[in-house]
Amino acid sequence: MYEKPCIPIIIDTNVLIPSLFRATPIYNFILSGNLIPVWNNFIYEESKRIAKKLFYSFYCKKTNAANLEDILLLIECIYDPDYKTPEMPSNWEKVSLDRHDDPFLWAAINGRAKYIISSDKRHMLVLRCFKGITIGTPKSFFEWVIRAFPMPG
């Protein structure tokens, strides 16, 4: 029998939060257990902050959008305590042009993430790879999954 992959990944909040509001393929992969978000307190708090910001600036105006309480509950549920990493030390050398992206890179290394999914063209995607971990868009992530975990048959 074919076993589905269970892939530890970093999902930048610019991908995760819109995915939760719109139930994208990333959302479906997380709920199915195929993607395991690696996280730390910085990522968790940023996820909640961005969810509130997007909800009040955009999604609350849509009639079929998920409500904020449901999204915050989903955030609680998808961050498995077994995949929590320590916080980035303050003296960790700056990697990204945006220091707020460095905790994601730190968590990726410490959580043994296989991939970093982001849509941040100015800071994250320009890195392309960090310490052997590919950084790409949701589309390139799914292309990578097909190559890395081919289905039998």
N, C-alpha and C positions, 0 to 999 in steps of 0.2 A: 504494500500500500504506500502511496506517495505521502510523505510528510510535508506539510506546508512549512515554509521557513518562518522562523521567529527571529526577526532582525532587530538588534538594538541600534537605535538611530537617534540623532539629534534633529528635532524639527524646530526651526526658527519660528518665533511667534508670528512673523509676517506670513507664514504658511499655515501654521496650526490653527490660529484663531479664526481666520476666514473659513478654513476647512470645517470647523465645528459648526459655524453658522450655516454653511451651505451643504453639509453632508457630502463632501467630495470623496474621490477614491482614497485619498490619504486617511480621511475620517473612517471610511469603511475598513481599511486595512488595520487601523488601530483597534477598532471594535472587534474585529475578527481575531485579534491576538497575533497577527502576522508582523506588526510593527510594535516594538516596545520603546517608548520614548525614554531616553536617558535624560536625567534632569538634576538640578540642584535648586536651592532656595531662590537664587537669583532668577532662574528660568521660570520657576513656579510663580513668583510674585510678578514678574513681567507678563506672564500669560494672563493673570487676573487683571492687571492694569490695562493691557491692550484690549482684552475682552470688553471691559467697561467702556473704554474710550470708543471702540468701534461700534458698540451697541448704541451708545448715546449719540454718536455723530452720524450713524448710517442705518444700522439694522433695526432700530426701534421704529423707524418710519415705514418699514416694510410690513405688510399685513401677514405674510406667511413666514416671517422670520422666527427663529427659536427665541425664547425669552432668555433674559440675562441669567436668571437663577438656574435654568437648565444648563446653560453653557458653563457657569461656574462649577456646577456639580460634575459635569463631564470632565473639566480640568482636574478636579479632585480625583476622579476615578481613573484617568489615564496615566497619572503619574504614580506608578507602582513603587512602593518604598524599597523594594529589592533593587531598583535601578537608580536610586538616588546616589549622587556622588558628593564628595566634600566640596565646600565652597572654594573658589579660586583665591589663592593668597594674594594679598594686596601688592606684594612685591614681584608677582609673576610678570615677566617681560611682555610688553605690549606686542601683539601680533597683528590685529586688525587695525585699519584706519579709524574704526569706531571702537573705543574701549569697551562699550557695552556689548560688543559681540564676543569679546574674549572669554567671558564665563561659559559661553556655548562651546567654544573650542576646548577649554579646560575640561568641561564635562564630557566632551567626546572622547578625549584621551583617557580620562579616569574611568569612564563607563564602558570603555572598549566598543564604542559605537562603530558601526560599519559604514555609515554614510551620514552626511549632514545635508538636510534639505532646507533650502532657503530661496527666497526670491529677491534678496538684497543684492542688487547689481553693483552698487557702489563699494560695498565693504566685504561681504562674504563671498559672493560668487567670483570676484576677481582673484581670490586666493586659489580657487580650483581644487586644491588638495592641501591638507594639513596633517603632517606626521603620518602619511599613508592613508588618511581618511578622505575620500572623495567628497567634494562639496558641489552640489548641483541643484537644479530646479526640480520640482515635482515630476515633470515630464522626463528629465534625464534620469531621475531616480528609478522610475518604472522601467526605463530601458535597461538600466544597470541590473535591476532585479531579474529581468528575463535572461540576461547573460549569466549572472552569478548563480541563479537558482533555476536552471531549466527544468521544465516539467518532463517527466518520462513519457515515452511513446512517440 
